Amino acid sequence: MTFKILPLTYYFRLSYDIYIMHTGKIEKKSFNKKKLGILKFLGPAFIISVAYIDPGNFATNISGGSEFNYALIWVILWSNIMAIFLQTMSAKLGIATGHSLPEMCAKIFSKRTNWIFWVIAELGAMATDLAEFLGGTLGLNLLFHIPMLYAGLLTGILTFIICYMEKYGQKVIELIIVALVAVISAAYLIEIYLAKPDWAEVGIHTIMPSLPNGAAVVIAVGMLGATVMPHVIYLHSQLVQHRSEDITEIGKKRHLKMEKIDIAVAMNIAFLVNAAMVVVSAAVFYRHGITVNTMDEAHKSLEPLLGSLSGGVFGIALLASGLSSSAVGTMAGQTIMKGFVNIQIPINLRRLFTMAPAIIIIALGVNPMYALILSQVALSFILPVPIIQMLFIAGKKDLMGSFANKKWVQFLGIIIASIIIALNIVLLLMIFLGKV
């Protein structure tokens, strides 16, 4: 096989063509779609993947690695497998019906039921926003030593700017998000290189499940809540609409095939980043007998153990994660509100509303890392709701046509929902009995 190196101008031209197509100017510009292939469909899953490497993941993964060594890496693996399954179903629902999951719920459930769904989904979105906003604030604080309250206000302004860019088209947001994901990924490649983990132990604990004690259950459920996110199950079914051009049966099947590739690439990048967080934390903190209780401790501890470069890239990764996931959370909130109860409010007004809990926590001086972990546990309790909604709709042939879930897919979905619910019941019992 021979490879041809094309002129640099070809790649600039290709990038311009992608921009033209995704900003609604396609009618003014001839465009060879075959030239792009999969590139035309890449994007939605990368926006979604940000939710899987948000600051909540930093908190639970760092806590898990510092306290339990490599023992909980398997949770990351299985959470990612669940996430790929659920995001694929969400994308399929959006492609098959031409509507988002909240919009489909509005079509088939009563108005009262949809208001209840909306309240639950908004609580999940608020827990998500809390984690993401705190992450961006902490990143600014660690990197530039800006006081937390001012860093919080600056995070809000930067998030407004990212959300404002959506007016230029979804593709612009996708490019911004991909750039931020690249920053996070590069940061953890550097951290892994500096940490020099025990790869044999990493391999063993990736495939062998274990829960050392009751406290590990809390962290494990938090990891699940941080990895499989309710709000992006709703959002993914909306984002794929922007790729829907050929609405024939064959066109939809090709679209779904390409979206599966998008999901596989984006979600496995997210898995590698999450696993790297646990691995670095175990290799650095657990190895030296350090239990990390705050993000500031994580940042400060990395510098003497791995050098100033490590502390710096950690702060950059956290900031990129907070800003990108905060913007995605705002997008999801719009999809949830418009879909369930058909209410639209200006995106900036919504952002102000969802910033409030994080600003209050910062002002009260609550440990941000503890608040992050609790927000992820709360998300894991909300998670079964969108899964059950999605399974109910995706299993109906009159709604999904030939894309309706086969029996084995429905069965797998029920198992996943059951595992999540069972873990949450165990957690509640342990809290009630005072074992965590």
Secondary structure in CASP SS format (residue, H / E / C, confidence):
PFRMAT SS
TARGET T0000
AUTHOR 0000-0000-0000
METHOD secondary structure of the structure
MODEL  1
M C 1.00
T C 1.00
F C 1.00
K C 1.00
I C 1.00
L C 1.00
P C 1.00
L H 1.00
T H 1.00
Y H 1.00
Y H 1.00
F H 1.00
R H 1.00
L H 1.00
S H 1.00
Y H 1.00
D H 1.00
I H 1.00
Y H 1.00
I H 1.00
M H 1.00
H H 1.00
T C 1.00
G C 1.00
K C 1.00
I H 1.00
E H 1.00
K H 1.00
K C 1.00
S C 1.00
F C 1.00
N C 1.00
K H 1.00
K H 1.00
K H 1.00
L H 1.00
G H 1.00
I H 1.00
L H 1.00
K H 1.00
F C 1.00
L C 1.00
G C 1.00
P H 1.00
A H 1.00
F H 1.00
I H 1.00
I H 1.00
S H 1.00
V H 1.00
A H 1.00
Y H 1.00
I H 1.00
D C 1.00
P H 1.00
G H 1.00
N H 1.00
F H 1.00
A H 1.00
T H 1.00
N H 1.00
I H 1.00
S H 1.00
G H 1.00
G H 1.00
S H 1.00
E H 1.00
F H 1.00
N C 1.00
Y C 1.00
A C 1.00
L C 1.00
I H 1.00
W H 1.00
V H 1.00
I H 1.00
L H 1.00
W H 1.00
S H 1.00
N H 1.00
I H 1.00
M H 1.00
A H 1.00
I H 1.00
F H 1.00
L H 1.00
Q H 1.00
T H 1.00
M H 1.00
S H 1.00
A H 1.00
K H 1.00
L H 1.00
G H 1.00
I H 1.00
A H 1.00
T H 1.00
G C 1.00
H C 1.00
S C 1.00
L H 1.00
P H 1.00
E H 1.00
M H 1.00
C H 1.00
A H 1.00
K H 1.00
I H 1.00
F C 1.00
S C 1.00
K H 1.00
R H 1.00
T H 1.00
N H 1.00
W H 1.00
I H 1.00
F H 1.00
W H 1.00
V H 1.00
I H 1.00
A H 1.00
E H 1.00
L H 1.00
G H 1.00
A H 1.00
M H 1.00
A H 1.00
T H 1.00
D H 1.00
L H 1.00
A H 1.00
E H 1.00
F H 1.00
L H 1.00
G H 1.00
G H 1.00
T H 1.00
L H 1.00
G H 1.00
L H 1.00
N H 1.00
L H 1.00
L H 1.00
F H 1.00
H C 1.00
I C 1.00
P C 1.00
M H 1.00
L H 1.00
Y H 1.00
A H 1.00
G H 1.00
L H 1.00
L H 1.00
T H 1.00
G H 1.00
I H 1.00
L H 1.00
T H 1.00
F H 1.00
I H 1.00
I H 1.00
C H 1.00
Y H 1.00
M H 1.00
E H 1.00
K H 1.00
Y H 1.00
G C 1.00
Q H 1.00
K H 1.00
V H 1.00
I H 1.00
E H 1.00
L H 1.00
I H 1.00
I H 1.00
V H 1.00
A H 1.00
L H 1.00
V H 1.00
A H 1.00
V H 1.00
I H 1.00
S H 1.00
A H 1.00
A H 1.00
Y H 1.00
L H 1.00
I H 1.00
E H 1.00
I H 1.00
Y H 1.00
L H 1.00
A H 1.00
K C 1.00
P C 1.00
D C 1.00
W H 1.00
A H 1.00
E H 1.00
V H 1.00
G H 1.00
I H 1.00
H H 1.00
T H 1.00
I H 1.00
M C 1.00
P C 1.00
S C 1.00
L C 1.00
P C 1.00
N C 1.00
G H 1.00
A H 1.00
A H 1.00
V H 1.00
V H 1.00
I H 1.00
A H 1.00
V H 1.00
G H 1.00
M H 1.00
L H 1.00
G H 1.00
A H 1.00
T H 1.00
V C 1.00
M C 1.00
P H 1.00
H H 1.00
V H 1.00
I H 1.00
Y H 1.00
L H 1.00
H H 1.00
S H 1.00
Q H 1.00
L H 1.00
V H 1.00
Q H 1.00
H H 1.00
R H 1.00
S C 1.00
E C 1.00
D C 1.00
I C 1.00
T C 1.00
E H 1.00
I H 1.00
G H 1.00
K H 1.00
K H 1.00
R H 1.00
H H 1.00
L H 1.00
K H 1.00
M H 1.00
E H 1.00
K H 1.00
I H 1.00
D H 1.00
I H 1.00
A H 1.00
V H 1.00
A H 1.00
M H 1.00
N H 1.00
I H 1.00
A H 1.00
F H 1.00
L H 1.00
V H 1.00
N H 1.00
A H 1.00
A H 1.00
M H 1.00
V H 1.00
V H 1.00
V H 1.00
S H 1.00
A H 1.00
A H 1.00
V H 1.00
F H 1.00
Y H 1.00
R C 1.00
H C 1.00
G C 1.00
I C 1.00
T C 1.00
V C 1.00
N C 1.00
T C 1.00
M H 1.00
D H 1.00
E H 1.00
A H 1.00
H H 1.00
K H 1.00
S H 1.00
L H 1.00
E H 1.00
P H 1.00
L H 1.00
L H 1.00
G C 1.00
S H 1.00
L H 1.00
S H 1.00
G H 1.00
G H 1.00
V H 1.00
F H 1.00
G H 1.00
I H 1.00
A H 1.00
L H 1.00
L H 1.00
A H 1.00
S H 1.00
G H 1.00
L H 1.00
S H 1.00
S H 1.00
S H 1.00
A H 1.00
V H 1.00
G H 1.00
T H 1.00
M H 1.00
A H 1.00
G H 1.00
Q H 1.00
T H 1.00
I H 1.00
M H 1.00
K H 1.00
G H 1.00
F H 1.00
V H 1.00
N C 1.00
I C 1.00
Q C 1.00
I C 1.00
P C 1.00
I H 1.00
N H 1.00
L H 1.00
R H 1.00
R H 1.00
L H 1.00
F H 1.00
T H 1.00
M H 1.00
A H 1.00
P H 1.00
A H 1.00
I H 1.00
I H 1.00
I H 1.00
I H 1.00
A H 1.00
L H 1.00
G C 1.00
V C 1.00
N C 1.00
P H 1.00
M H 1.00
Y H 1.00
A H 1.00
L H 1.00
I H 1.00
L H 1.00
S H 1.00
Q H 1.00
V H 1.00
A H 1.00
L H 1.00
S H 1.00
F H 1.00
I H 1.00
L C 1.00
P H 1.00
V H 1.00
P H 1.00
I H 1.00
I H 1.00
Q H 1.00
M H 1.00
L H 1.00
F H 1.00
I H 1.00
A H 1.00
G C 1.00
K C 1.00
K H 1.00
D H 1.00
L H 1.00
M H 1.00
G H 1.00
S H 1.00
F H 1.00
A C 1.00
N C 1.00
K C 1.00
K H 1.00
W H 1.00
V H 1.00
Q H 1.00
F H 1.00
L H 1.00
G H 1.00
I H 1.00
I H 1.00
I H 1.00
A H 1.00
S H 1.00
I H 1.00
I H 1.00
I H 1.00
A H 1.00
L H 1.00
N H 1.00
I H 1.00
V H 1.00
L H 1.00
L H 1.00
L H 1.00
M H 1.00
I H 1.00
F H 1.00
L C 1.00
G C 1.00
K C 1.00
V C 1.00
END
